[in-house]
Protein backbone atom coordinates (compact mmCIF):
# COMPACT_ATOMS: atom_id res chain seq x y z
CA UNK A 1 0.00 0.00 0.00
CA UNK A 2 2.88 2.37 0.78
CA UNK A 3 4.26 1.71 -2.70
CA UNK A 4 0.87 2.42 -4.30
CA UNK A 5 0.28 5.74 -2.55
CA UNK A 6 3.89 6.86 -2.30
CA UNK A 7 4.54 10.53 -1.61
CA UNK A 8 0.89 11.44 -2.12
CA UNK A 9 -0.14 9.79 1.14
CA UNK A 10 0.11 12.87 3.41
CA UNK A 11 -3.38 14.40 2.80
CA UNK A 12 -5.08 11.06 3.42
CA UNK A 13 -3.09 10.53 6.61
CA UNK A 14 -4.13 13.96 7.90
CA UNK A 15 -7.75 13.18 7.10
CA UNK A 16 -7.64 9.71 8.71
CA UNK A 17 -4.97 9.70 11.49
CA UNK A 18 -5.78 6.08 12.44
CA UNK A 19 -4.06 4.99 9.22
CA UNK A 20 -0.80 5.20 11.14
CA UNK A 21 -1.69 1.68 12.28
CA UNK A 22 -1.32 0.29 8.76
CA UNK A 23 1.31 2.62 7.26
CA UNK A 24 4.80 2.99 8.72
CA UNK A 25 5.88 6.25 10.32
CA UNK A 26 8.78 6.54 7.89
CA UNK A 27 6.40 6.34 4.95
CA UNK A 28 4.27 9.14 6.37
CA UNK A 29 7.31 11.29 7.17
CA UNK A 30 8.67 10.97 3.65
CA UNK A 31 5.26 11.72 2.18
CA UNK A 32 5.02 14.95 4.17
CA UNK A 33 8.49 16.03 3.09
CA UNK A 34 7.74 15.44 -0.59
CA UNK A 35 4.12 16.60 -0.59
CA UNK A 36 3.71 19.36 -3.13
CA UNK A 37 0.01 20.04 -2.58
CA UNK A 38 0.33 22.82 -0.04
CA UNK A 39 -2.29 25.47 -0.78
CA UNK A 40 -4.53 23.18 -2.85
CA UNK A 41 -8.09 24.10 -1.96
CA UNK A 42 -11.72 23.71 -2.96
CA UNK A 43 -12.72 21.28 -5.70
CA UNK A 44 -9.11 20.44 -6.56
CA UNK A 45 -8.44 19.35 -2.97
CA UNK A 46 -11.65 17.31 -2.91
CA UNK A 47 -10.81 15.58 -6.19
CA UNK A 48 -7.35 14.77 -4.87
CA UNK A 49 -8.80 13.16 -1.75
CA UNK A 50 -11.22 11.12 -3.89
CA UNK A 51 -8.34 9.85 -6.05
CA UNK A 52 -6.30 8.93 -2.97
CA UNK A 53 -9.21 7.08 -1.36
CA UNK A 54 -9.78 5.13 -4.59
CA UNK A 55 -6.09 4.24 -4.69
CA UNK A 56 -6.23 3.20 -1.04
CA UNK A 57 -9.28 0.96 -1.61
CA UNK A 58 -7.60 -0.59 -4.64
CA UNK A 59 -4.37 -1.25 -2.71
CA UNK A 60 -5.81 -2.93 0.39
CA UNK A 61 -8.13 -5.82 -0.61
CA UNK A 62 -7.25 -9.11 -2.24
CA UNK A 63 -9.51 -12.06 -3.19
CA UNK A 64 -8.28 -13.89 -0.10
CA UNK A 65 -8.58 -10.73 2.05
CA UNK A 66 -11.57 -8.66 0.86
CA UNK A 67 -12.29 -5.23 2.29
CA UNK A 68 -15.57 -4.51 4.10
CA UNK A 69 -16.53 -0.83 3.88
CA UNK A 70 -19.33 0.17 6.28
CA UNK A 71 -20.99 3.59 5.97
CA UNK A 72 -23.55 4.37 8.68
CA UNK A 73 -26.24 7.07 8.81
CA UNK A 74 -26.34 7.61 5.05
CA UNK A 75 -29.54 9.63 5.53
CA UNK A 76 -27.27 12.47 6.68
CA UNK A 77 -24.65 12.11 3.94
CA UNK A 78 -23.77 15.16 1.86
CA UNK A 79 -23.22 15.35 -1.88
CA UNK A 80 -19.42 15.00 -1.62
CA UNK A 81 -19.65 11.88 0.54
CA UNK A 82 -22.11 10.22 -1.82
CA UNK A 83 -19.90 11.14 -4.76
CA UNK A 84 -16.93 9.52 -3.03
CA UNK A 85 -18.91 6.32 -2.41
CA UNK A 86 -20.08 6.27 -6.03
CA UNK A 87 -16.54 6.53 -7.36
CA UNK A 88 -15.45 3.63 -5.15
CA UNK A 89 -18.36 1.40 -6.14
CA UNK A 90 -17.91 2.21 -9.83
CA UNK A 91 -14.62 0.29 -9.81
CA UNK A 92 -16.04 -3.25 -9.90
CA UNK A 93 -12.56 -4.79 -9.96
CA UNK A 94 -12.12 -4.15 -6.22
CA UNK A 95 -12.59 -7.04 -3.82
CA UNK A 96 -14.98 -4.94 -1.78
CA UNK A 97 -18.15 -5.47 0.23
CA UNK A 98 -19.93 -2.17 0.79
CA UNK A 99 -22.48 -2.03 3.61
CA UNK A 100 -24.59 1.13 3.70
CA UNK A 101 -26.98 1.83 6.54
CA UNK A 102 -29.71 4.45 6.80
CA UNK A 103 -33.05 5.16 8.42
CA UNK A 104 -35.40 4.46 5.55
CA UNK A 105 -38.14 6.60 7.11
CA UNK A 106 -35.85 9.63 6.62
CA UNK A 107 -34.97 8.88 2.98
CA UNK A 108 -37.78 9.86 0.62
CA UNK A 109 -37.96 9.97 -3.21
CA UNK A 110 -36.35 13.43 -3.28
CA UNK A 111 -33.40 12.47 -1.08
CA UNK A 112 -29.99 12.47 -2.78
CA UNK A 113 -29.33 8.94 -1.51
CA UNK A 114 -32.36 7.59 -3.41
CA UNK A 115 -30.97 8.81 -6.74
CA UNK A 116 -27.49 7.49 -5.93
CA UNK A 117 -28.79 4.02 -5.04
CA UNK A 118 -30.41 3.86 -8.47
CA UNK A 119 -27.07 4.89 -9.99
CA UNK A 120 -25.26 2.18 -8.02
CA UNK A 121 -27.60 -0.42 -9.49
CA UNK A 122 -26.32 0.55 -12.94
CA UNK A 123 -22.83 -0.63 -11.94
CA UNK A 124 -24.12 -4.22 -12.35
CA UNK A 125 -22.87 -5.44 -8.98
CA UNK A 126 -25.01 -7.68 -6.75
CA UNK A 127 -27.12 -5.62 -4.34
CA UNK A 128 -29.18 -6.85 -1.41
CA UNK A 129 -31.77 -4.62 0.28
CA UNK A 130 -32.26 -5.66 3.92
CA UNK A 131 -35.06 -4.01 5.89
CA UNK A 132 -34.48 -4.15 9.64
CA UNK A 133 -37.45 -3.47 11.87
CA UNK A 134 -38.02 -3.73 15.59
CA UNK A 135 -37.69 -7.04 17.41
CA UNK A 136 -40.56 -9.49 17.78
CA UNK A 137 -41.87 -10.61 21.17
CA UNK A 138 -40.03 -13.92 20.96
CA UNK A 139 -36.65 -12.25 20.50
CA UNK A 140 -37.41 -9.81 23.34
CA UNK A 141 -38.16 -12.81 25.56
CA UNK A 142 -34.88 -14.45 24.57
CA UNK A 143 -33.07 -11.22 25.44
CA UNK A 144 -34.67 -11.00 28.89
CA UNK A 145 -34.14 -14.70 29.53
CA UNK A 146 -30.46 -14.37 28.76
CA UNK A 147 -29.97 -11.16 30.73
CA UNK A 148 -31.85 -12.34 33.82
CA UNK A 149 -30.41 -15.88 33.66
CA UNK A 150 -33.87 -17.45 33.73
CA UNK A 151 -35.73 -19.93 31.55
CA UNK A 152 -37.83 -18.33 28.77
CA UNK A 153 -41.15 -19.36 30.31
CA UNK A 154 -40.24 -17.37 33.46
CA UNK A 155 -39.72 -14.12 31.55
CA UNK A 156 -42.51 -14.44 28.96
CA UNK A 157 -45.02 -12.16 30.74
CA UNK A 158 -42.35 -9.52 31.44
CA UNK A 159 -41.30 -9.71 27.78
CA UNK A 160 -44.88 -9.06 26.66
CA UNK A 161 -45.10 -5.98 28.90
CA UNK A 162 -41.72 -4.65 27.75
CA UNK A 163 -42.64 -5.25 24.11
CA UNK A 164 -45.92 -3.39 24.54
CA UNK A 165 -44.28 -0.39 26.21
CA UNK A 166 -41.27 -0.09 23.88
CA UNK A 167 -42.70 -1.41 20.59
CA UNK A 168 -39.69 -3.76 20.74
CA UNK A 169 -37.19 -0.99 19.91
CA UNK A 170 -33.79 -2.37 21.10
CA UNK A 171 -32.50 0.97 22.42
CA UNK A 172 -35.82 1.63 24.19
CA UNK A 173 -35.74 -1.86 25.74
CA UNK A 174 -32.25 -1.37 27.17
CA UNK A 175 -33.09 2.06 28.57
CA UNK A 176 -36.35 0.81 30.10
CA UNK A 177 -34.65 -2.19 31.73
CA UNK A 178 -31.96 0.07 33.17
CA UNK A 179 -34.63 2.34 34.64
CA UNK A 180 -36.46 -0.67 36.13
CA UNK A 181 -33.26 -1.79 37.83
CA UNK A 182 -32.59 1.74 39.10
CA UNK A 183 -36.14 2.01 40.48
CA UNK A 184 -35.73 -1.44 42.07
CA UNK A 185 -38.71 -2.78 40.20
CA UNK A 186 -36.44 -5.62 39.15
CA UNK A 187 -34.41 -6.84 42.11
CA UNK A 188 -32.26 -9.83 42.98
CA UNK A 189 -33.59 -12.12 45.73
CA UNK A 190 -30.74 -13.46 47.84
CA UNK A 191 -33.12 -16.02 49.34
CA UNK A 192 -34.29 -17.45 46.01
CA UNK A 193 -31.03 -16.68 44.16
CA UNK A 194 -32.87 -15.21 41.17
CA UNK A 195 -34.21 -11.96 39.76
CA UNK A 196 -37.73 -10.97 40.86
CA UNK A 197 -40.25 -8.38 39.70
CA UNK A 198 -43.92 -7.47 39.91
CA UNK A 199 -45.54 -7.74 36.48
CA UNK A 200 -48.54 -5.66 37.53
CA UNK A 201 -46.39 -2.82 38.93
CA UNK A 202 -44.27 -2.65 35.78
CA UNK A 203 -47.41 -2.74 33.62
CA UNK A 204 -48.77 0.28 35.58
CA UNK A 205 -45.52 2.19 35.27
CA UNK A 206 -45.95 5.30 33.14
CA UNK A 207 -43.30 5.92 30.50
CA UNK A 208 -42.83 8.27 27.55
CA UNK A 209 -44.42 7.49 24.20
CA UNK A 210 -41.13 7.06 22.34
CA UNK A 211 -37.48 6.38 23.00
CA UNK A 212 -36.34 10.01 22.52
CA UNK A 213 -38.83 11.34 25.07
CA UNK A 214 -37.92 8.51 27.44
CA UNK A 215 -34.24 9.41 27.19
CA UNK A 216 -35.09 13.11 27.69
CA UNK A 217 -36.86 12.28 30.94
CA UNK A 218 -33.75 10.44 32.05
CA UNK A 219 -31.48 13.33 31.05
CA UNK A 220 -33.49 15.79 33.14
CA UNK A 221 -32.80 13.67 36.23
CA UNK A 222 -29.03 14.15 35.87
CA UNK A 223 -27.05 16.79 37.74
CA UNK A 224 -26.23 20.06 35.97
CA UNK A 225 -22.57 18.99 35.74
CA UNK A 226 -23.41 15.66 34.08
CA UNK A 227 -25.75 17.42 31.68
CA UNK A 228 -22.97 19.89 30.79
CA UNK A 229 -20.55 17.06 30.04
CA UNK A 230 -23.12 15.40 27.79
CA UNK A 231 -23.88 18.67 26.00
CA UNK A 232 -20.19 19.18 25.23
CA UNK A 233 -19.95 15.65 23.83
CA UNK A 234 -23.13 16.15 21.79
CA UNK A 235 -21.82 19.38 20.29
CA UNK A 236 -18.60 17.65 19.26
CA UNK A 237 -20.72 15.25 17.19
CA UNK A 238 -22.33 11.83 17.18
CA UNK A 239 -18.96 10.16 16.60
CA UNK A 240 -16.35 9.57 19.30
CA UNK A 241 -14.83 12.47 21.25
CA UNK A 242 -11.33 12.56 22.71
CA UNK A 243 -11.24 12.54 26.50
CA UNK A 244 -8.65 15.35 26.42
CA UNK A 245 -11.09 17.60 24.54
CA UNK A 246 -13.92 16.80 26.96
CA UNK A 247 -11.61 17.58 29.90
CA UNK A 248 -10.58 20.85 28.29
CA UNK A 249 -14.20 21.91 27.79
CA UNK A 250 -15.06 20.75 31.33
CA UNK A 251 -12.80 23.42 32.84
CA UNK A 252 -13.30 22.21 36.40
CA UNK A 253 -11.71 19.75 38.84
CA UNK A 254 -10.42 16.56 37.17
CA UNK A 255 -11.76 14.38 39.97
CA UNK A 256 -15.27 15.72 39.41
CA UNK A 257 -14.85 15.09 35.68
CA UNK A 258 -13.91 11.46 36.31
CA UNK A 259 -16.87 10.96 38.64
CA UNK A 260 -19.42 12.40 36.23
CA UNK A 261 -17.92 10.53 33.28
CA UNK A 262 -18.08 7.25 35.20
CA UNK A 263 -21.72 7.97 36.11
CA UNK A 264 -22.69 8.60 32.49
CA UNK A 265 -21.00 5.36 31.43
CA UNK A 266 -22.83 3.46 34.17
CA UNK A 267 -26.13 4.99 33.04
CA UNK A 268 -25.48 3.85 29.48
CA UNK A 269 -25.38 7.39 28.10
CA UNK A 270 -21.71 7.30 27.07
CA UNK A 271 -19.34 4.44 26.29
CA UNK A 272 -15.59 4.11 25.88
CA UNK A 273 -14.65 3.21 22.30
CA UNK A 274 -10.86 3.55 22.37
CA UNK A 275 -8.11 3.31 24.99
CA UNK A 276 -5.18 5.25 23.46
CA UNK A 277 -6.05 7.99 23.05
CA UNK A 278 -9.11 7.58 25.24
CA UNK A 279 -12.26 8.30 23.25
CA UNK A 280 -15.91 8.23 24.22
CA UNK A 281 -19.07 8.05 22.16
CA UNK A 282 -22.82 7.86 22.54
CA UNK A 283 -24.01 4.23 22.47
CA UNK A 284 -26.71 5.28 20.00
CA UNK A 285 -27.20 8.36 17.85
CA UNK A 286 -30.71 8.77 19.30
CA UNK A 287 -29.09 9.61 22.64
CA UNK A 288 -26.88 12.24 21.02
CA UNK A 289 -29.92 13.67 19.22
CA UNK A 290 -31.89 13.84 22.46
CA UNK A 291 -29.07 15.69 24.24
CA UNK A 292 -28.47 18.05 21.32
CA UNK A 293 -32.09 18.85 20.48
CA UNK A 294 -33.78 18.66 23.88
CA UNK A 295 -31.17 19.45 26.53
CA UNK A 296 -29.56 22.46 24.84
CA UNK A 297 -31.96 25.40 24.35
CA UNK A 298 -32.35 26.16 20.63
CA UNK A 299 -31.34 29.77 21.15
CA UNK A 300 -28.10 28.72 22.84
CA UNK A 301 -26.78 26.31 20.18
CA UNK A 302 -24.91 28.94 18.19
CA UNK A 303 -23.28 30.39 21.32
CA UNK A 304 -22.38 26.90 22.53
CA UNK A 305 -20.61 25.92 19.30
CA UNK A 306 -18.82 29.28 19.11
CA UNK A 307 -17.64 28.94 22.71
CA UNK A 308 -16.30 25.44 22.04
CA UNK A 309 -14.50 26.59 18.87
CA UNK A 310 -12.82 29.48 20.68
CA UNK A 311 -11.76 27.37 23.67
CA UNK A 312 -10.28 24.66 21.46
CA UNK A 313 -8.51 27.19 19.26
CA UNK A 314 -7.01 29.08 22.20
CA UNK A 315 -5.89 25.89 23.95
CA UNK A 316 -2.87 25.34 21.69
CA UNK A 317 -3.94 21.70 21.22
CA UNK A 318 -4.98 22.04 17.58
CA UNK A 319 -3.26 19.12 15.86
CA UNK A 320 -3.89 18.40 12.19
CA UNK A 321 -6.99 16.36 13.01
CA UNK A 322 -8.31 18.71 15.67
CA UNK A 323 -8.30 21.58 13.20
CA UNK A 324 -11.25 19.85 11.53
CA UNK A 325 -13.06 19.81 14.87
CA UNK A 326 -12.45 23.54 15.40
CA UNK A 327 -13.58 24.40 11.87
CA UNK A 328 -16.68 22.24 12.28
CA UNK A 329 -17.61 24.13 15.45
CA UNK A 330 -17.23 27.49 13.70
CA UNK A 331 -19.41 26.26 10.82
CA UNK A 332 -22.09 25.05 13.22
CA UNK A 333 -21.97 28.39 15.02
CA UNK A 334 -22.46 30.21 11.72
CA UNK A 335 -25.44 28.00 10.79
C-alpha positions as CSV (number, residue, x, y, z in Angstrom):
1,X,0.0,0.0,0.0
2,X,2.9,2.4,0.8
3,X,4.3,1.7,-2.7
4,X,0.9,2.4,-4.3
5,X,0.3,5.7,-2.6
6,X,3.9,6.9,-2.3
7,X,4.5,10.5,-1.6
8,X,0.9,11.4,-2.1
9,X,-0.1,9.8,1.1
10,X,0.1,12.9,3.4
11,X,-3.4,14.4,2.8
12,X,-5.1,11.1,3.4
13,X,-3.1,10.5,6.6
14,X,-4.1,14.0,7.9
15,X,-7.7,13.2,7.1
16,X,-7.6,9.7,8.7
17,X,-5.0,9.7,11.5
18,X,-5.8,6.1,12.4
19,X,-4.1,5.0,9.2
20,X,-0.8,5.2,11.1
21,X,-1.7,1.7,12.3
22,X,-1.3,0.3,8.8
23,X,1.3,2.6,7.3
24,X,4.8,3.0,8.7
25,X,5.9,6.2,10.3
26,X,8.8,6.5,7.9
27,X,6.4,6.3,4.9
28,X,4.3,9.1,6.4
29,X,7.3,11.3,7.2
30,X,8.7,11.0,3.7
31,X,5.3,11.7,2.2
32,X,5.0,14.9,4.2
33,X,8.5,16.0,3.1
34,X,7.7,15.4,-0.6
35,X,4.1,16.6,-0.6
36,X,3.7,19.4,-3.1
37,X,0.0,20.0,-2.6
38,X,0.3,22.8,0.0
39,X,-2.3,25.5,-0.8
40,X,-4.5,23.2,-2.9
41,X,-8.1,24.1,-2.0
42,X,-11.7,23.7,-3.0
43,X,-12.7,21.3,-5.7
44,X,-9.1,20.4,-6.6
45,X,-8.4,19.4,-3.0
46,X,-11.7,17.3,-2.9
47,X,-10.8,15.6,-6.2
48,X,-7.3,14.8,-4.9
49,X,-8.8,13.2,-1.8
50,X,-11.2,11.1,-3.9
51,X,-8.3,9.9,-6.1
52,X,-6.3,8.9,-3.0
53,X,-9.2,7.1,-1.4
54,X,-9.8,5.1,-4.6
55,X,-6.1,4.2,-4.7
56,X,-6.2,3.2,-1.0
57,X,-9.3,1.0,-1.6
58,X,-7.6,-0.6,-4.6
59,X,-4.4,-1.2,-2.7
60,X,-5.8,-2.9,0.4
61,X,-8.1,-5.8,-0.6
62,X,-7.2,-9.1,-2.2
63,X,-9.5,-12.1,-3.2
64,X,-8.3,-13.9,-0.1
65,X,-8.6,-10.7,2.1
66,X,-11.6,-8.7,0.9
67,X,-12.3,-5.2,2.3
68,X,-15.6,-4.5,4.1
69,X,-16.5,-0.8,3.9
70,X,-19.3,0.2,6.3
71,X,-21.0,3.6,6.0
72,X,-23.6,4.4,8.7
73,X,-26.2,7.1,8.8
74,X,-26.3,7.6,5.0
75,X,-29.5,9.6,5.5
76,X,-27.3,12.5,6.7
77,X,-24.7,12.1,3.9
78,X,-23.8,15.2,1.9
79,X,-23.2,15.4,-1.9
80,X,-19.4,15.0,-1.6
81,X,-19.7,11.9,0.5
82,X,-22.1,10.2,-1.8
83,X,-19.9,11.1,-4.8
84,X,-16.9,9.5,-3.0
85,X,-18.9,6.3,-2.4
86,X,-20.1,6.3,-6.0
87,X,-16.5,6.5,-7.4
88,X,-15.5,3.6,-5.1
89,X,-18.4,1.4,-6.1
90,X,-17.9,2.2,-9.8
91,X,-14.6,0.3,-9.8
92,X,-16.0,-3.3,-9.9
93,X,-12.6,-4.8,-10.0
94,X,-12.1,-4.2,-6.2
95,X,-12.6,-7.0,-3.8
96,X,-15.0,-4.9,-1.8
97,X,-18.1,-5.5,0.2
98,X,-19.9,-2.2,0.8
99,X,-22.5,-2.0,3.6
100,X,-24.6,1.1,3.7
101,X,-27.0,1.8,6.5
102,X,-29.7,4.4,6.8
103,X,-33.1,5.2,8.4
104,X,-35.4,4.5,5.5
105,X,-38.1,6.6,7.1
106,X,-35.8,9.6,6.6
107,X,-35.0,8.9,3.0
108,X,-37.8,9.9,0.6
109,X,-38.0,10.0,-3.2
110,X,-36.3,13.4,-3.3
111,X,-33.4,12.5,-1.1
112,X,-30.0,12.5,-2.8
113,X,-29.3,8.9,-1.5
114,X,-32.4,7.6,-3.4
115,X,-31.0,8.8,-6.7
116,X,-27.5,7.5,-5.9
117,X,-28.8,4.0,-5.0
118,X,-30.4,3.9,-8.5
119,X,-27.1,4.9,-10.0
120,X,-25.3,2.2,-8.0
121,X,-27.6,-0.4,-9.5
122,X,-26.3,0.5,-12.9
123,X,-22.8,-0.6,-11.9
124,X,-24.1,-4.2,-12.3
125,X,-22.9,-5.4,-9.0
126,X,-25.0,-7.7,-6.7
127,X,-27.1,-5.6,-4.3
128,X,-29.2,-6.9,-1.4
129,X,-31.8,-4.6,0.3
130,X,-32.3,-5.7,3.9
131,X,-35.1,-4.0,5.9
132,X,-34.5,-4.1,9.6
133,X,-37.5,-3.5,11.9
134,X,-38.0,-3.7,15.6
135,X,-37.7,-7.0,17.4
136,X,-40.6,-9.5,17.8
137,X,-41.9,-10.6,21.2
138,X,-40.0,-13.9,21.0
139,X,-36.7,-12.3,20.5
140,X,-37.4,-9.8,23.3
141,X,-38.2,-12.8,25.6
142,X,-34.9,-14.5,24.6
143,X,-33.1,-11.2,25.4
144,X,-34.7,-11.0,28.9
145,X,-34.1,-14.7,29.5
146,X,-30.5,-14.4,28.8
147,X,-30.0,-11.2,30.7
148,X,-31.8,-12.3,33.8
149,X,-30.4,-15.9,33.7
150,X,-33.9,-17.4,33.7
151,X,-35.7,-19.9,31.6
152,X,-37.8,-18.3,28.8
153,X,-41.1,-19.4,30.3
154,X,-40.2,-17.4,33.5
155,X,-39.7,-14.1,31.5
156,X,-42.5,-14.4,29.0
157,X,-45.0,-12.2,30.7
158,X,-42.3,-9.5,31.4
159,X,-41.3,-9.7,27.8
160,X,-44.9,-9.1,26.7
161,X,-45.1,-6.0,28.9
162,X,-41.7,-4.7,27.8
163,X,-42.6,-5.3,24.1
164,X,-45.9,-3.4,24.5
165,X,-44.3,-0.4,26.2
166,X,-41.3,-0.1,23.9
167,X,-42.7,-1.4,20.6
168,X,-39.7,-3.8,20.7
169,X,-37.2,-1.0,19.9
170,X,-33.8,-2.4,21.1
171,X,-32.5,1.0,22.4
172,X,-35.8,1.6,24.2
173,X,-35.7,-1.9,25.7
174,X,-32.2,-1.4,27.2
175,X,-33.1,2.1,28.6
176,X,-36.4,0.8,30.1
177,X,-34.6,-2.2,31.7
178,X,-32.0,0.1,33.2
179,X,-34.6,2.3,34.6
180,X,-36.5,-0.7,36.1
181,X,-33.3,-1.8,37.8
182,X,-32.6,1.7,39.1
183,X,-36.1,2.0,40.5
184,X,-35.7,-1.4,42.1
185,X,-38.7,-2.8,40.2
186,X,-36.4,-5.6,39.1
187,X,-34.4,-6.8,42.1
188,X,-32.3,-9.8,43.0
189,X,-33.6,-12.1,45.7
190,X,-30.7,-13.5,47.8
191,X,-33.1,-16.0,49.3
192,X,-34.3,-17.5,46.0
193,X,-31.0,-16.7,44.2
194,X,-32.9,-15.2,41.2
195,X,-34.2,-12.0,39.8
196,X,-37.7,-11.0,40.9
197,X,-40.3,-8.4,39.7
198,X,-43.9,-7.5,39.9
199,X,-45.5,-7.7,36.5
200,X,-48.5,-5.7,37.5
201,X,-46.4,-2.8,38.9
202,X,-44.3,-2.7,35.8
203,X,-47.4,-2.7,33.6
204,X,-48.8,0.3,35.6
205,X,-45.5,2.2,35.3
206,X,-46.0,5.3,33.1
207,X,-43.3,5.9,30.5
208,X,-42.8,8.3,27.6
209,X,-44.4,7.5,24.2
210,X,-41.1,7.1,22.3
211,X,-37.5,6.4,23.0
212,X,-36.3,10.0,22.5
213,X,-38.8,11.3,25.1
214,X,-37.9,8.5,27.4
215,X,-34.2,9.4,27.2
216,X,-35.1,13.1,27.7
217,X,-36.9,12.3,30.9
218,X,-33.7,10.4,32.1
219,X,-31.5,13.3,31.1
220,X,-33.5,15.8,33.1
221,X,-32.8,13.7,36.2
222,X,-29.0,14.2,35.9
223,X,-27.0,16.8,37.7
224,X,-26.2,20.1,36.0
225,X,-22.6,19.0,35.7
226,X,-23.4,15.7,34.1
227,X,-25.7,17.4,31.7
228,X,-23.0,19.9,30.8
229,X,-20.5,17.1,30.0
230,X,-23.1,15.4,27.8
231,X,-23.9,18.7,26.0
232,X,-20.2,19.2,25.2
233,X,-20.0,15.7,23.8
234,X,-23.1,16.1,21.8
235,X,-21.8,19.4,20.3
236,X,-18.6,17.6,19.3
237,X,-20.7,15.2,17.2
238,X,-22.3,11.8,17.2
239,X,-19.0,10.2,16.6
240,X,-16.4,9.6,19.3
241,X,-14.8,12.5,21.3
242,X,-11.3,12.6,22.7
243,X,-11.2,12.5,26.5
244,X,-8.6,15.3,26.4
245,X,-11.1,17.6,24.5
246,X,-13.9,16.8,27.0
247,X,-11.6,17.6,29.9
248,X,-10.6,20.9,28.3
249,X,-14.2,21.9,27.8
250,X,-15.1,20.8,31.3
251,X,-12.8,23.4,32.8
252,X,-13.3,22.2,36.4
253,X,-11.7,19.7,38.8
254,X,-10.4,16.6,37.2
255,X,-11.8,14.4,40.0
256,X,-15.3,15.7,39.4
257,X,-14.9,15.1,35.7
258,X,-13.9,11.5,36.3
259,X,-16.9,11.0,38.6
260,X,-19.4,12.4,36.2
261,X,-17.9,10.5,33.3
262,X,-18.1,7.2,35.2
263,X,-21.7,8.0,36.1
264,X,-22.7,8.6,32.5
265,X,-21.0,5.4,31.4
266,X,-22.8,3.5,34.2
267,X,-26.1,5.0,33.0
268,X,-25.5,3.8,29.5
269,X,-25.4,7.4,28.1
270,X,-21.7,7.3,27.1
271,X,-19.3,4.4,26.3
272,X,-15.6,4.1,25.9
273,X,-14.7,3.2,22.3
274,X,-10.9,3.5,22.4
275,X,-8.1,3.3,25.0
276,X,-5.2,5.2,23.5
277,X,-6.0,8.0,23.1
278,X,-9.1,7.6,25.2
279,X,-12.3,8.3,23.2
280,X,-15.9,8.2,24.2
281,X,-19.1,8.0,22.2
282,X,-22.8,7.9,22.5
283,X,-24.0,4.2,22.5
284,X,-26.7,5.3,20.0
285,X,-27.2,8.4,17.9
286,X,-30.7,8.8,19.3
287,X,-29.1,9.6,22.6
288,X,-26.9,12.2,21.0
289,X,-29.9,13.7,19.2
290,X,-31.9,13.8,22.5
291,X,-29.1,15.7,24.2
292,X,-28.5,18.1,21.3
293,X,-32.1,18.9,20.5
294,X,-33.8,18.7,23.9
295,X,-31.2,19.4,26.5
296,X,-29.6,22.5,24.8
297,X,-32.0,25.4,24.4
298,X,-32.3,26.2,20.6
299,X,-31.3,29.8,21.1
300,X,-28.1,28.7,22.8
301,X,-26.8,26.3,20.2
302,X,-24.9,28.9,18.2
303,X,-23.3,30.4,21.3
304,X,-22.4,26.9,22.5
305,X,-20.6,25.9,19.3
306,X,-18.8,29.3,19.1
307,X,-17.6,28.9,22.7
308,X,-16.3,25.4,22.0
309,X,-14.5,26.6,18.9
310,X,-12.8,29.5,20.7
311,X,-11.8,27.4,23.7
312,X,-10.3,24.7,21.5
313,X,-8.5,27.2,19.3
314,X,-7.0,29.1,22.2
315,X,-5.9,25.9,23.9
316,X,-2.9,25.3,21.7
317,X,-3.9,21.7,21.2
318,X,-5.0,22.0,17.6
319,X,-3.3,19.1,15.9
320,X,-3.9,18.4,12.2
321,X,-7.0,16.4,13.0
322,X,-8.3,18.7,15.7
323,X,-8.3,21.6,13.2
324,X,-11.2,19.8,11.5
325,X,-13.1,19.8,14.9
326,X,-12.5,23.5,15.4
327,X,-13.6,24.4,11.9
328,X,-16.7,22.2,12.3
329,X,-17.6,24.1,15.5
330,X,-17.2,27.5,13.7
331,X,-19.4,26.3,10.8
332,X,-22.1,25.0,13.2
333,X,-22.0,28.4,15.0
334,X,-22.5,30.2,11.7
335,X,-25.4,28.0,10.8
